[in-house]
Amino acid sequence: MNSADDDVTLLAYESEPVISLKEGEDPFWLDYRAVMEDLADDGVSAPEPFVEGLRGVVTEAAGRGLDLKVVYTEAPTGVHTDPRDVANLLGQEYEGTIFVRTPMFVGSSSDTIPRHQLEAGQDDAIEEFDPVASAAVFSHKITQPAPPWGTYSAVLLVVAVIAVVAFAVALRRRLG
């Protein structure tokens, strides 16, 4: 059992975890106020070369019923949770789904999409280096319909019952 005398445990107690943002703190690596103001008019905050493409993603998502806001920044982040923390902060100001992309990491927050869907979208979005493609992949992944697992389960149950009945009939004929 680990004790306070254990070197690893002692190191864990002495070291503070790497925390992106402390309570009530704005991200130091991003001009957070400028991002908030930028999102207000069109749901996009990004360097000029990417704004039109990201506006297209936001508009297309709205056509599918998704209230999406996209932030792309070239500011370096130190921790992989930074984009998610920013998305959560922005989620306190804006309704809908917020996607934050940096050169190295992605993060998201939503008041309508479950976390597991957001994570699946992030997993696919990080594969796209281009911020417009990344946002589009995220948008589509989180809104695609889930497989009809209930139907699959019902069909499998019916097939299993039929197989058991067929086996019982065949066994009864063989013995009888």
C-alpha positions as CSV (number, residue, x, y, z in Angstrom):
1,M,0.0,0.0,0.0
2,N,1.2,3.5,-0.8
3,S,2.1,5.7,2.1
4,A,3.2,9.3,2.5
5,D,6.7,8.0,2.8
6,D,6.6,6.4,-0.7
7,D,8.6,8.5,-3.2
8,V,5.9,8.5,-5.8
9,T,3.2,9.5,-3.4
10,L,5.3,12.2,-1.9
11,L,6.0,13.6,-5.4
12,A,2.3,13.6,-6.2
13,Y,1.6,15.5,-3.0
14,E,4.4,18.0,-3.7
15,S,3.6,18.6,-7.3
16,E,0.5,20.5,-8.4
17,P,-1.4,19.1,-11.3
18,V,-1.2,21.0,-14.5
19,I,-4.5,22.9,-14.6
20,S,-5.5,25.0,-17.5
21,L,-7.6,27.6,-15.8
22,K,-8.4,28.3,-12.3
23,E,-11.8,29.4,-11.2
24,G,-12.7,32.9,-12.5
25,E,-9.6,33.1,-14.6
26,D,-9.4,34.0,-18.3
27,P,-7.0,32.0,-20.5
28,F,-3.6,33.7,-20.5
29,W,-2.8,32.3,-24.0
30,L,-5.8,33.8,-25.7
31,D,-7.5,37.2,-25.9
32,Y,-10.7,35.8,-24.4
33,R,-12.6,39.1,-24.5
34,A,-11.8,39.6,-28.2
35,V,-13.0,36.0,-28.9
36,M,-16.3,36.7,-27.0
37,E,-16.9,39.8,-29.0
38,D,-16.0,38.2,-32.3
39,L,-18.4,35.3,-31.7
40,A,-21.3,37.6,-31.1
41,D,-21.9,38.7,-34.7
42,D,-21.5,35.5,-36.7
43,G,-20.6,32.6,-34.4
44,V,-17.0,32.5,-35.6
45,S,-13.7,33.7,-34.1
46,A,-10.7,33.0,-36.2
47,P,-7.9,34.6,-38.2
48,E,-9.2,36.3,-41.3
49,P,-8.1,33.6,-43.9
50,F,-10.4,31.1,-42.1
51,V,-13.4,33.2,-41.3
52,E,-15.5,32.7,-44.5
53,G,-14.9,28.9,-44.5
54,L,-15.9,28.6,-40.8
55,R,-19.0,30.8,-41.4
56,G,-20.0,28.3,-44.0
57,V,-19.6,25.5,-41.5
58,V,-21.7,27.4,-38.9
59,T,-24.4,28.2,-41.5
60,E,-24.5,24.6,-42.8
61,A,-24.8,23.3,-39.2
62,A,-27.6,25.7,-38.5
63,G,-29.4,24.3,-41.6
64,R,-29.3,20.9,-39.8
65,G,-30.6,22.4,-36.6
66,L,-27.2,22.7,-34.8
67,D,-26.5,26.0,-33.0
68,L,-22.7,25.9,-33.5
69,K,-20.0,28.5,-32.6
70,V,-16.4,27.9,-33.8
71,V,-13.2,29.3,-32.4
72,Y,-9.9,28.8,-34.2
73,T,-6.8,30.3,-32.7
74,E,-3.2,29.9,-33.7
75,A,-2.2,30.8,-30.1
76,P,-0.1,28.0,-28.6
77,T,-1.8,26.1,-25.8
78,G,0.2,24.4,-23.1
79,V,-2.3,21.7,-22.0
80,H,-4.6,19.6,-24.1
81,T,-7.6,20.6,-21.9
82,D,-7.2,24.3,-22.8
83,P,-9.6,24.3,-25.7
84,R,-12.2,22.4,-23.7
85,D,-11.9,24.9,-20.8
86,V,-12.3,27.8,-23.2
87,A,-15.3,26.1,-24.8
88,N,-16.8,25.6,-21.3
89,L,-16.2,29.3,-20.5
90,L,-17.8,30.4,-23.7
91,G,-20.7,28.0,-23.0
92,Q,-21.5,30.2,-20.0
93,E,-22.0,33.2,-22.3
94,Y,-23.5,31.5,-25.4
95,E,-26.1,28.8,-25.9
96,G,-25.5,25.9,-28.2
97,T,-22.4,24.0,-29.1
98,I,-19.0,25.5,-29.1
99,F,-16.0,24.0,-30.9
100,V,-12.5,25.3,-30.1
101,R,-9.5,24.4,-32.4
102,T,-5.9,25.2,-31.8
103,P,-3.0,24.0,-33.9
104,M,-2.4,21.1,-31.6
105,F,-5.7,20.4,-29.7
106,V,-9.5,20.6,-30.0
107,G,-12.2,21.0,-27.3
108,S,-15.9,21.5,-27.2
109,S,-18.9,22.2,-25.0
110,S,-22.6,21.9,-25.5
111,D,-25.9,22.4,-23.7
112,T,-27.6,20.0,-26.1
113,I,-25.1,17.4,-27.3
114,P,-24.0,14.6,-24.8
115,R,-20.3,14.5,-23.9
116,H,-19.7,11.2,-25.5
117,Q,-20.9,12.5,-28.9
118,L,-18.7,15.6,-28.5
119,E,-15.7,13.4,-27.7
120,A,-16.4,11.3,-30.8
121,G,-16.5,14.5,-32.9
122,Q,-13.3,15.8,-31.3
123,D,-11.5,12.5,-32.0
124,D,-12.4,12.8,-35.7
125,A,-11.8,16.6,-35.9
126,I,-8.3,16.4,-34.6
127,E,-7.3,14.3,-37.6
128,E,-8.0,17.3,-39.9
129,F,-5.3,19.9,-39.7
130,D,-7.2,22.5,-41.7
131,P,-9.5,24.3,-39.2
132,V,-12.4,24.6,-41.7
133,A,-12.3,20.9,-42.5
134,S,-11.8,20.1,-38.8
135,A,-14.9,22.1,-37.8
136,A,-17.0,20.5,-40.6
137,V,-16.0,17.0,-39.5
138,F,-16.9,17.8,-35.9
139,S,-20.2,19.3,-36.9
140,H,-21.2,16.3,-39.0
141,K,-20.0,13.7,-36.5
142,I,-22.0,15.1,-33.6
143,T,-25.2,15.3,-35.6
144,Q,-25.1,12.1,-37.5
145,P,-27.9,9.8,-36.4
146,A,-26.9,6.9,-34.2
147,P,-27.3,3.3,-35.4
148,P,-30.8,1.9,-34.5
149,W,-29.4,-0.2,-31.7
150,G,-33.0,-1.0,-30.4
151,T,-33.9,-2.4,-33.8
152,Y,-30.7,-4.4,-34.0
153,S,-31.3,-5.9,-30.6
154,A,-34.9,-6.8,-31.3
155,V,-33.9,-8.6,-34.6
156,L,-31.1,-10.4,-32.8
157,L,-33.5,-11.5,-30.0
158,V,-36.1,-12.8,-32.6
159,V,-33.4,-14.7,-34.5
160,A,-32.1,-16.2,-31.2
161,V,-35.7,-17.3,-30.2
162,I,-36.2,-18.9,-33.7
163,A,-32.9,-20.7,-33.4
164,V,-33.8,-22.1,-30.0
165,V,-37.2,-23.2,-31.2
166,A,-35.8,-24.8,-34.3
167,F,-33.1,-26.6,-32.2
168,A,-35.8,-27.9,-29.8
169,V,-38.0,-29.1,-32.7
170,A,-35.1,-30.8,-34.4
171,L,-34.0,-32.4,-31.1
172,R,-37.5,-33.6,-30.4
173,R,-37.8,-35.2,-33.8
174,R,-34.5,-36.9,-33.5
175,L,-35.4,-38.4,-30.1
176,G,-39.0,-39.1,-30.9
